[in-house]
């Protein structure tokens, strides 16, 4: 076994939303859980990742601790019958499966929307929390930095992250295209269906749009989203004024017949181009609205087409992404194998250093200070030359999968059995 790295995973693939909601952890809960797993269960190389689509724990331990982790998670969430949720979890109890899974999660291969950009930042945050809790050992540090390097390669060498593969993000990209030549464009979101609310979040996160308003018949809902996203609220009574000022109107109104009719839009006296993006099903913008001079309408099919095209490009890039991941895991595995022989290398260094010091002690009393210094330099250099070949042989044996045999030979040859690994 290369390294006793393991994982416990609950995700959208097996767990419905109502279960994921029960198990999900915010940042404060993730930090508390890290502390508990590290100090109460004695686990190391800990990573606690919790998003709307998954809650996962990665850890290093000689034995499977999945049952204890699930129980501890249930206690943290106040779920006394945690065993009732155990069937929703996947247990990845080998180095190969846990490492492969984390790479696929971090790259976005395992996401609901393939290539999801958010997950890489969520993984970075989880790593930061582990480092803050002093729960990340040398292996996790190496693993995470390999993942970050892999993510950069995927970004630079493939089309896996190109375009918008979700409806809400495709809407944001469309708004960016439509307003590319408009200084400080005025955006108005009318209605807060599920996609509309998500579009507000994307607009709030974007640095391109600072003039965004939300208008909803129920003001309280608009205020909640506006507060979350840093946007403004427009009173429903002021909708006509808002429509006249807006360059882009994004409609997410849930009703059986169109809200924006041709007559209503015609009365806006459109002087420049005005874009309506209709995210509603049934449509909330009458099809004939596009007959009004200066008005262009994009419906949900146009958005889905944009998202689907991006998704096709991403799916086409998946083999490239998997090839890059395979290279990265092979590099990590080589490093992990070398870590297995590092205690033997350190013991060998200590044994040779002890011999060197004993011989120095025998002769340096008869030497002048300058001679003793020169002798110290010569013997230290000789020791490094003696070490070089055994170290190279050990590392080569690692790659051949023969490290145990070479370790046994070197241990016996230099009597390392009782030699400490560190001094």
NUFI-761260 format. One record per residue (C-alpha): residue number from 1; residue in one letter; x, y, z. Coordinates in steps of 0.2 Angstrom, whole numbers, padded with zeros to 4 digits. Layout:
BEGIN
{atom NUM; 'a'; {X; Y; Z}}
...
***
This chain:
BEGIN
{atom 1; 'x'; {0000; 0000; 0000}}
{atom 2; 'x'; {0007; 0017; -0005}}
{atom 3; 'x'; {-0001; 0027; 0009}}
{atom 4; 'x'; {-0016; 0024; 0020}}
{atom 5; 'x'; {-0026; 0038; 0013}}
{atom 6; 'x'; {-0045; 0035; 0013}}
{atom 7; 'x'; {-0062; 0045; 0010}}
{atom 8; 'x'; {-0080; 0044; 0015}}
{atom 9; 'x'; {-0092; 0053; 0002}}
{atom 10; 'x'; {-0110; 0058; 0001}}
{atom 11; 'x'; {-0115; 0066; -0015}}
{atom 12; 'x'; {-0129; 0070; -0027}}
{atom 13; 'x'; {-0126; 0053; -0036}}
{atom 14; 'x'; {-0134; 0043; -0022}}
{atom 15; 'x'; {-0141; 0055; -0009}}
{atom 16; 'x'; {-0157; 0066; -0014}}
{atom 17; 'x'; {-0157; 0084; -0009}}
{atom 18; 'x'; {-0167; 0081; 0007}}
{atom 19; 'x'; {-0153; 0070; 0013}}
{atom 20; 'x'; {-0139; 0082; 0007}}
{atom 21; 'x'; {-0147; 0096; 0016}}
{atom 22; 'x'; {-0147; 0087; 0033}}
{atom 23; 'x'; {-0129; 0082; 0031}}
{atom 24; 'x'; {-0122; 0099; 0024}}
{atom 25; 'x'; {-0110; 0109; 0034}}
{atom 26; 'x'; {-0106; 0127; 0034}}
{atom 27; 'x'; {-0088; 0134; 0036}}
{atom 28; 'x'; {-0089; 0135; 0055}}
{atom 29; 'x'; {-0096; 0117; 0056}}
{atom 30; 'x'; {-0082; 0111; 0044}}
{atom 31; 'x'; {-0069; 0118; 0056}}
{atom 32; 'x'; {-0077; 0111; 0071}}
{atom 33; 'x'; {-0078; 0094; 0063}}
{atom 34; 'x'; {-0060; 0095; 0058}}
{atom 35; 'x'; {-0055; 0098; 0076}}
{atom 36; 'x'; {-0066; 0083; 0082}}
{atom 37; 'x'; {-0059; 0071; 0069}}
{atom 38; 'x'; {-0041; 0076; 0072}}
{atom 39; 'x'; {-0041; 0076; 0091}}
{atom 40; 'x'; {-0055; 0064; 0095}}
{atom 41; 'x'; {-0052; 0051; 0082}}
{atom 42; 'x'; {-0033; 0055; 0079}}
{atom 43; 'x'; {-0035; 0056; 0060}}
{atom 44; 'x'; {-0022; 0066; 0050}}
{atom 45; 'x'; {-0021; 0073; 0032}}
{atom 46; 'x'; {-0039; 0078; 0035}}
{atom 47; 'x'; {-0050; 0087; 0022}}
{atom 48; 'x'; {-0068; 0091; 0025}}
{atom 49; 'x'; {-0077; 0096; 0009}}
{atom 50; 'x'; {-0096; 0101; 0010}}
{atom 51; 'x'; {-0106; 0109; -0004}}
{atom 52; 'x'; {-0124; 0109; -0010}}
{atom 53; 'x'; {-0119; 0093; -0020}}
{atom 54; 'x'; {-0108; 0083; -0008}}
{atom 55; 'x'; {-0101; 0081; 0010}}
{atom 56; 'x'; {-0084; 0072; 0010}}
{atom 57; 'x'; {-0071; 0068; 0022}}
{atom 58; 'x'; {-0053; 0063; 0017}}
{atom 59; 'x'; {-0041; 0056; 0030}}
{atom 60; 'x'; {-0025; 0046; 0033}}
{atom 61; 'x'; {-0027; 0031; 0045}}
{atom 62; 'x'; {-0021; 0013; 0045}}
{atom 63; 'x'; {-0039; 0006; 0047}}
{atom 64; 'x'; {-0056; 0011; 0040}}
{atom 65; 'x'; {-0064; 0024; 0051}}
{atom 66; 'x'; {-0079; 0027; 0040}}
{atom 67; 'x'; {-0092; 0022; 0053}}
{atom 68; 'x'; {-0085; 0033; 0067}}
{atom 69; 'x'; {-0084; 0047; 0055}}
{atom 70; 'x'; {-0102; 0045; 0050}}
{atom 71; 'x'; {-0107; 0044; 0068}}
{atom 72; 'x'; {-0097; 0060; 0072}}
{atom 73; 'x'; {-0105; 0069; 0058}}
{atom 74; 'x'; {-0123; 0064; 0064}}
{atom 75; 'x'; {-0119; 0070; 0082}}
{atom 76; 'x'; {-0112; 0086; 0075}}
{atom 77; 'x'; {-0129; 0089; 0065}}
{atom 78; 'x'; {-0140; 0082; 0079}}
{atom 79; 'x'; {-0145; 0067; 0070}}
{atom 80; 'x'; {-0145; 0053; 0083}}
{atom 81; 'x'; {-0150; 0040; 0070}}
{atom 82; 'x'; {-0135; 0043; 0059}}
{atom 83; 'x'; {-0134; 0024; 0054}}
{atom 84; 'x'; {-0150; 0027; 0044}}
{atom 85; 'x'; {-0140; 0038; 0032}}
{atom 86; 'x'; {-0125; 0027; 0031}}
{atom 87; 'x'; {-0131; 0019; 0015}}
{atom 88; 'x'; {-0130; 0035; 0006}}
{atom 89; 'x'; {-0111; 0036; 0009}}
{atom 90; 'x'; {-0098; 0029; -0002}}
{atom 91; 'x'; {-0082; 0022; 0007}}
{atom 92; 'x'; {-0066; 0024; -0002}}
{atom 93; 'x'; {-0054; 0014; 0008}}
{atom 94; 'x'; {-0039; 0013; -0003}}
{atom 95; 'x'; {-0026; 0025; -0008}}
{atom 96; 'x'; {-0030; 0023; -0027}}
{atom 97; 'x'; {-0048; 0026; -0025}}
{atom 98; 'x'; {-0048; 0040; -0013}}
{atom 99; 'x'; {-0034; 0050; -0023}}
{atom 100; 'x'; {-0043; 0047; -0039}}
{atom 101; 'x'; {-0059; 0053; -0032}}
{atom 102; 'x'; {-0052; 0069; -0025}}
{atom 103; 'x'; {-0044; 0073; -0042}}
{atom 104; 'x'; {-0060; 0070; -0051}}
{atom 105; 'x'; {-0070; 0081; -0038}}
{atom 106; 'x'; {-0057; 0095; -0039}}
{atom 107; 'x'; {-0056; 0095; -0058}}
{atom 108; 'x'; {-0075; 0096; -0059}}
{atom 109; 'x'; {-0077; 0079; -0068}}
{atom 110; 'x'; {-0088; 0073; -0053}}
{atom 111; 'x'; {-0099; 0088; -0053}}
{atom 112; 'x'; {-0117; 0090; -0058}}
{atom 113; 'x'; {-0112; 0103; -0071}}
{atom 114; 'x'; {-0096; 0095; -0078}}
{atom 115; 'x'; {-0081; 0107; -0077}}
{atom 116; 'x'; {-0090; 0117; -0063}}
{atom 117; 'x'; {-0078; 0131; -0059}}
{atom 118; 'x'; {-0084; 0133; -0041}}
{atom 119; 'x'; {-0078; 0116; -0035}}
{atom 120; 'x'; {-0060; 0120; -0036}}
{atom 121; 'x'; {-0061; 0135; -0025}}
{atom 122; 'x'; {-0072; 0125; -0013}}
{atom 123; 'x'; {-0058; 0112; -0012}}
{atom 124; 'x'; {-0045; 0126; -0009}}
{atom 125; 'x'; {-0055; 0133; 0005}}
{atom 126; 'x'; {-0056; 0115; 0013}}
{atom 127; 'x'; {-0037; 0114; 0012}}
{atom 128; 'x'; {-0035; 0131; 0020}}
{atom 129; 'x'; {-0046; 0125; 0035}}
{atom 130; 'x'; {-0036; 0109; 0037}}
{atom 131; 'x'; {-0020; 0119; 0037}}
{atom 132; 'x'; {-0027; 0131; 0050}}
{atom 133; 'x'; {-0032; 0116; 0061}}
{atom 134; 'x'; {-0015; 0109; 0059}}
{atom 135; 'x'; {-0023; 0093; 0052}}
{atom 136; 'x'; {-0013; 0093; 0036}}
{atom 137; 'x'; {0002; 0082; 0035}}
{atom 138; 'x'; {0016; 0081; 0022}}
{atom 139; 'x'; {0006; 0069; 0011}}
{atom 140; 'x'; {-0010; 0081; 0010}}
{atom 141; 'x'; {0001; 0096; 0007}}
{atom 142; 'x'; {0009; 0087; -0008}}
{atom 143; 'x'; {-0007; 0080; -0014}}
{atom 144; 'x'; {-0016; 0097; -0014}}
{atom 145; 'x'; {-0002; 0106; -0023}}
{atom 146; 'x'; {-0002; 0092; -0036}}
{atom 147; 'x'; {-0020; 0095; -0038}}
{atom 148; 'x'; {-0018; 0114; -0040}}
{atom 149; 'x'; {-0005; 0111; -0053}}
{atom 150; 'x'; {-0016; 0099; -0062}}
{atom 151; 'x'; {-0030; 0111; -0062}}
{atom 152; 'x'; {-0019; 0125; -0070}}
{atom 153; 'x'; {-0014; 0112; -0083}}
{atom 154; 'x'; {-0032; 0108; -0087}}
{atom 155; 'x'; {-0036; 0127; -0088}}
{atom 156; 'x'; {-0022; 0130; -0100}}
{atom 157; 'x'; {-0021; 0114; -0110}}
{atom 158; 'x'; {-0039; 0110; -0113}}
{atom 159; 'x'; {-0056; 0117; -0117}}
{atom 160; 'x'; {-0064; 0109; -0102}}
{atom 161; 'x'; {-0067; 0125; -0093}}
{atom 162; 'x'; {-0073; 0135; -0108}}
{atom 163; 'x'; {-0090; 0142; -0109}}
{atom 164; 'x'; {-0105; 0141; -0098}}
{atom 165; 'x'; {-0113; 0124; -0095}}
{atom 166; 'x'; {-0127; 0129; -0083}}
{atom 167; 'x'; {-0142; 0139; -0088}}
{atom 168; 'x'; {-0139; 0153; -0075}}
{atom 169; 'x'; {-0120; 0155; -0080}}
{atom 170; 'x'; {-0125; 0154; -0098}}
{atom 171; 'x'; {-0137; 0169; -0095}}
{atom 172; 'x'; {-0122; 0179; -0087}}
{atom 173; 'x'; {-0111; 0176; -0102}}
{atom 174; 'x'; {-0125; 0181; -0114}}
{atom 175; 'x'; {-0127; 0197; -0104}}
{atom 176; 'x'; {-0108; 0200; -0105}}
{atom 177; 'x'; {-0109; 0198; -0124}}
{atom 178; 'x'; {-0124; 0209; -0127}}
{atom 179; 'x'; {-0117; 0223; -0116}}
{atom 180; 'x'; {-0099; 0222; -0122}}
{atom 181; 'x'; {-0100; 0240; -0130}}
{atom 182; 'x'; {-0111; 0248; -0116}}
{atom 183; 'x'; {-0103; 0258; -0103}}
{atom 184; 'x'; {-0109; 0253; -0085}}
{atom 185; 'x'; {-0125; 0243; -0092}}
{atom 186; 'x'; {-0141; 0244; -0082}}
{atom 187; 'x'; {-0147; 0226; -0078}}
{atom 188; 'x'; {-0165; 0223; -0072}}
{atom 189; 'x'; {-0170; 0206; -0065}}
{atom 190; 'x'; {-0189; 0204; -0064}}
{atom 191; 'x'; {-0196; 0189; -0054}}
{atom 192; 'x'; {-0186; 0177; -0044}}
{atom 193; 'x'; {-0188; 0160; -0050}}
{atom 194; 'x'; {-0175; 0147; -0046}}
{atom 195; 'x'; {-0164; 0151; -0061}}
{atom 196; 'x'; {-0167; 0170; -0059}}
{atom 197; 'x'; {-0161; 0169; -0041}}
{atom 198; 'x'; {-0145; 0160; -0047}}
{atom 199; 'x'; {-0142; 0173; -0061}}
{atom 200; 'x'; {-0143; 0186; -0047}}
{atom 201; 'x'; {-0129; 0177; -0038}}
{atom 202; 'x'; {-0118; 0177; -0054}}
{atom 203; 'x'; {-0122; 0195; -0057}}
{atom 204; 'x'; {-0117; 0199; -0039}}
{atom 205; 'x'; {-0101; 0190; -0041}}
{atom 206; 'x'; {-0096; 0198; -0057}}
{atom 207; 'x'; {-0085; 0213; -0057}}
{atom 208; 'x'; {-0092; 0219; -0074}}
{atom 209; 'x'; {-0109; 0224; -0068}}
{atom 210; 'x'; {-0112; 0237; -0054}}
{atom 211; 'x'; {-0129; 0243; -0060}}
{atom 212; 'x'; {-0141; 0229; -0056}}
{atom 213; 'x'; {-0158; 0230; -0049}}
{atom 214; 'x'; {-0171; 0216; -0043}}
{atom 215; 'x'; {-0189; 0219; -0045}}
{atom 216; 'x'; {-0201; 0206; -0037}}
{atom 217; 'x'; {-0220; 0207; -0033}}
{atom 218; 'x'; {-0215; 0200; -0016}}
{atom 219; 'x'; {-0202; 0213; -0010}}
{atom 220; 'x'; {-0196; 0203; 0005}}
{atom 221; 'x'; {-0189; 0189; -0007}}
{atom 222; 'x'; {-0181; 0202; -0017}}
{atom 223; 'x'; {-0173; 0210; -0002}}
{atom 224; 'x'; {-0166; 0193; 0004}}
{atom 225; 'x'; {-0158; 0190; -0013}}
{atom 226; 'x'; {-0152; 0208; -0015}}
{atom 227; 'x'; {-0144; 0207; 0003}}
{atom 228; 'x'; {-0135; 0191; -0002}}
{atom 229; 'x'; {-0129; 0197; -0019}}
{atom 230; 'x'; {-0125; 0215; -0015}}
{atom 231; 'x'; {-0139; 0221; -0028}}
{atom 232; 'x'; {-0152; 0235; -0027}}
{atom 233; 'x'; {-0171; 0232; -0025}}
{atom 234; 'x'; {-0183; 0241; -0036}}
{atom 235; 'x'; {-0201; 0243; -0030}}
{atom 236; 'x'; {-0214; 0234; -0041}}
{atom 237; 'x'; {-0223; 0251; -0042}}
{atom 238; 'x'; {-0208; 0258; -0051}}
{atom 239; 'x'; {-0206; 0244; -0063}}
{atom 240; 'x'; {-0210; 0254; -0079}}
{atom 241; 'x'; {-0197; 0267; -0074}}
{atom 242; 'x'; {-0185; 0253; -0072}}
{atom 243; 'x'; {-0189; 0245; -0088}}
{atom 244; 'x'; {-0186; 0262; -0098}}
{atom 245; 'x'; {-0169; 0263; -0090}}
{atom 246; 'x'; {-0163; 0245; -0092}}
{atom 247; 'x'; {-0152; 0240; -0106}}
{atom 248; 'x'; {-0155; 0221; -0102}}
{atom 249; 'x'; {-0171; 0214; -0094}}
{atom 250; 'x'; {-0170; 0197; -0087}}
{atom 251; 'x'; {-0187; 0189; -0084}}
{atom 252; 'x'; {-0190; 0175; -0072}}
{atom 253; 'x'; {-0208; 0177; -0068}}
{atom 254; 'x'; {-0219; 0161; -0065}}
{atom 255; 'x'; {-0236; 0163; -0073}}
{atom 256; 'x'; {-0247; 0155; -0086}}
{atom 257; 'x'; {-0247; 0169; -0098}}
{atom 258; 'x'; {-0234; 0182; -0104}}
{atom 259; 'x'; {-0231; 0197; -0092}}
{atom 260; 'x'; {-0222; 0207; -0105}}
{atom 261; 'x'; {-0234; 0210; -0119}}
{atom 262; 'x'; {-0230; 0219; -0136}}
{atom 263; 'x'; {-0241; 0234; -0130}}
{atom 264; 'x'; {-0232; 0236; -0114}}
{atom 265; 'x'; {-0215; 0236; -0122}}
{atom 266; 'x'; {-0220; 0247; -0136}}
{atom 267; 'x'; {-0225; 0261; -0123}}
{atom 268; 'x'; {-0207; 0261; -0116}}
{atom 269; 'x'; {-0202; 0272; -0131}}
{atom 270; 'x'; {-0186; 0262; -0134}}
{atom 271; 'x'; {-0172; 0273; -0141}}
{atom 272; 'x'; {-0157; 0261; -0140}}
{atom 273; 'x'; {-0156; 0243; -0141}}
{atom 274; 'x'; {-0165; 0234; -0126}}
{atom 275; 'x'; {-0163; 0216; -0123}}
{atom 276; 'x'; {-0176; 0204; -0115}}
{atom 277; 'x'; {-0169; 0187; -0108}}
{atom 278; 'x'; {-0184; 0176; -0104}}
{atom 279; 'x'; {-0180; 0162; -0092}}
{atom 280; 'x'; {-0198; 0157; -0089}}
{atom 281; 'x'; {-0207; 0142; -0094}}
{atom 282; 'x'; {-0221; 0146; -0099}}
{atom 283; 'x'; {-0214; 0161; -0107}}
{atom 284; 'x'; {-0216; 0178; -0098}}
{atom 285; 'x'; {-0211; 0188; -0113}}
{atom 286; 'x'; {-0223; 0188; -0128}}
{atom 287; 'x'; {-0215; 0182; -0144}}
{atom 288; 'x'; {-0221; 0197; -0154}}
{atom 289; 'x'; {-0211; 0209; -0142}}
{atom 290; 'x'; {-0197; 0207; -0154}}
{atom 291; 'x'; {-0207; 0216; -0167}}
{atom 292; 'x'; {-0205; 0232; -0157}}
{atom 293; 'x'; {-0191; 0242; -0165}}
{atom 294; 'x'; {-0174; 0241; -0155}}
{atom 295; 'x'; {-0180; 0226; -0145}}
{atom 296; 'x'; {-0172; 0209; -0145}}
{atom 297; 'x'; {-0178; 0194; -0136}}
{atom 298; 'x'; {-0169; 0178; -0130}}
{atom 299; 'x'; {-0179; 0164; -0123}}
{atom 300; 'x'; {-0174; 0149; -0113}}
{atom 301; 'x'; {-0171; 0138; -0128}}
{atom 302; 'x'; {-0157; 0150; -0134}}
{atom 303; 'x'; {-0149; 0150; -0116}}
{atom 304; 'x'; {-0150; 0130; -0116}}
{atom 305; 'x'; {-0142; 0130; -0133}}
{atom 306; 'x'; {-0128; 0140; -0127}}
{atom 307; 'x'; {-0126; 0130; -0111}}
{atom 308; 'x'; {-0127; 0113; -0121}}
{atom 309; 'x'; {-0114; 0119; -0134}}
{atom 310; 'x'; {-0102; 0123; -0120}}
{atom 311; 'x'; {-0106; 0106; -0111}}
{atom 312; 'x'; {-0102; 0097; -0128}}
{atom 313; 'x'; {-0085; 0106; -0128}}
{atom 314; 'x'; {-0082; 0101; -0110}}
{atom 315; 'x'; {-0087; 0083; -0113}}
{atom 316; 'x'; {-0076; 0082; -0128}}
{atom 317; 'x'; {-0061; 0087; -0117}}
{atom 318; 'x'; {-0064; 0074; -0104}}
{atom 319; 'x'; {-0051; 0062; -0111}}
{atom 320; 'x'; {-0038; 0075; -0111}}
{atom 321; 'x'; {-0042; 0080; -0093}}
{atom 322; 'x'; {-0041; 0061; -0088}}
{atom 323; 'x'; {-0024; 0059; -0096}}
{atom 324; 'x'; {-0018; 0074; -0087}}
{atom 325; 'x'; {-0025; 0067; -0070}}
{atom 326; 'x'; {-0016; 0051; -0074}}
{atom 327; 'x'; {0001; 0059; -0076}}
{atom 328; 'x'; {-0001; 0069; -0060}}
{atom 329; 'x'; {-0006; 0054; -0050}}
{atom 330; 'x'; {0009; 0044; -0057}}
{atom 331; 'x'; {0020; 0059; -0051}}
{atom 332; 'x'; {0012; 0059; -0034}}
{atom 333; 'x'; {0014; 0040; -0033}}
{atom 334; 'x'; {0032; 0041; -0036}}
{atom 335; 'x'; {0034; 0054; -0023}}
{atom 336; 'x'; {0024; 0044; -0011}}
{atom 337; 'x'; {0035; 0029; -0014}}
{atom 338; 'x'; {0050; 0039; -0010}}
{atom 339; 'x'; {0042; 0044; 0006}}
{atom 340; 'x'; {0041; 0026; 0011}}
{atom 341; 'x'; {0060; 0024; 0010}}
{atom 342; 'x'; {0064; 0041; 0018}}
{atom 343; 'x'; {0065; 0034; 0036}}
{atom 344; 'x'; {0078; 0021; 0030}}
{atom 345; 'x'; {0088; 0035; 0021}}
{atom 346; 'x'; {0088; 0045; 0036}}
{atom 347; 'x'; {0093; 0031; 0047}}
{atom 348; 'x'; {0108; 0027; 0035}}
{atom 349; 'x'; {0113; 0046; 0036}}
{atom 350; 'x'; {0112; 0045; 0055}}
{atom 351; 'x'; {0123; 0029; 0055}}
{atom 352; 'x'; {0136; 0036; 0044}}
{atom 353; 'x'; {0136; 0053; 0053}}
{atom 354; 'x'; {0139; 0044; 0070}}
{atom 355; 'x'; {0154; 0035; 0063}}
{atom 356; 'x'; {0161; 0051; 0056}}
{atom 357; 'x'; {0159; 0060; 0072}}
{atom 358; 'x'; {0167; 0046; 0082}}
{atom 359; 'x'; {0182; 0046; 0070}}
{atom 360; 'x'; {0183; 0065; 0071}}
{atom 361; 'x'; {0183; 0064; 0090}}
{atom 362; 'x'; {0197; 0052; 0090}}
{atom 363; 'x'; {0209; 0063; 0079}}
{atom 364; 'x'; {0204; 0082; 0081}}
{atom 365; 'x'; {0211; 0084; 0098}}
{atom 366; 'x'; {0228; 0082; 0090}}
{atom 367; 'x'; {0224; 0094; 0076}}
{atom 368; 'x'; {0225; 0113; 0075}}
{atom 369; 'x'; {0208; 0121; 0073}}
{atom 370; 'x'; {0211; 0124; 0055}}
{atom 371; 'x'; {0216; 0106; 0052}}
{atom 372; 'x'; {0201; 0100; 0061}}
{atom 373; 'x'; {0190; 0111; 0051}}
{atom 374; 'x'; {0197; 0105; 0035}}
{atom 375; 'x'; {0195; 0087; 0041}}
{atom 376; 'x'; {0177; 0090; 0045}}
{atom 377; 'x'; {0174; 0096; 0027}}
{atom 378; 'x'; {0183; 0081; 0019}}
{atom 379; 'x'; {0174; 0068; 0030}}
{atom 380; 'x'; {0157; 0076; 0027}}
{atom 381; 'x'; {0160; 0076; 0008}}
{atom 382; 'x'; {0165; 0058; 0008}}
{atom 383; 'x'; {0150; 0054; 0018}}
{atom 384; 'x'; {0139; 0062; 0005}}
{atom 385; 'x'; {0148; 0052; -0009}}
{atom 386; 'x'; {0145; 0036; 0001}}
{atom 387; 'x'; {0127; 0040; 0003}}
{atom 388; 'x'; {0123; 0044; -0015}}
{atom 389; 'x'; {0123; 0026; -0022}}
{atom 390; 'x'; {0112; 0018; -0009}}
{atom 391; 'x'; {0100; 0032; -0010}}
{atom 392; 'x'; {0099; 0031; -0029}}
{atom 393; 'x'; {0096; 0012; -0027}}
{atom 394; 'x'; {0082; 0014; -0015}}
{atom 395; 'x'; {0073; 0027; -0026}}
{atom 396; 'x'; {0075; 0016; -0041}}
{atom 397; 'x'; {0069; 0001; -0031}}
{atom 398; 'x'; {0053; 0011; -0026}}
{atom 399; 'x'; {0049; 0013; -0044}}
{atom 400; 'x'; {0051; -0005; -0048}}
{atom 401; 'x'; {0040; -0010; -0033}}
{atom 402; 'x'; {0055; -0018; -0024}}
{atom 403; 'x'; {0059; -0006; -0010}}
{atom 404; 'x'; {0056; -0019; 0004}}
{atom 405; 'x'; {0070; -0030; -0002}}
{atom 406; 'x'; {0082; -0016; -0004}}
{atom 407; 'x'; {0077; -0009; 0013}}
{atom 408; 'x'; {0081; -0026; 0021}}
{atom 409; 'x'; {0098; -0027; 0013}}
{atom 410; 'x'; {0103; -0009; 0018}}
{atom 411; 'x'; {0096; -0011; 0035}}
{atom 412; 'x'; {0106; -0027; 0038}}
{atom 413; 'x'; {0122; -0021; 0029}}
{atom 414; 'x'; {0123; -0005; 0040}}
{atom 415; 'x'; {0115; -0012; 0056}}
{atom 416; 'x'; {0101; 0001; 0055}}
{atom 417; 'x'; {0088; -0009; 0065}}
{atom 418; 'x'; {0090; 0001; 0081}}
{atom 419; 'x'; {0096; 0017; 0073}}
{atom 420; 'x'; {0083; 0032; 0076}}
{atom 421; 'x'; {0075; 0039; 0060}}
{atom 422; 'x'; {0079; 0056; 0066}}
{atom 423; 'x'; {0092; 0065; 0077}}
***
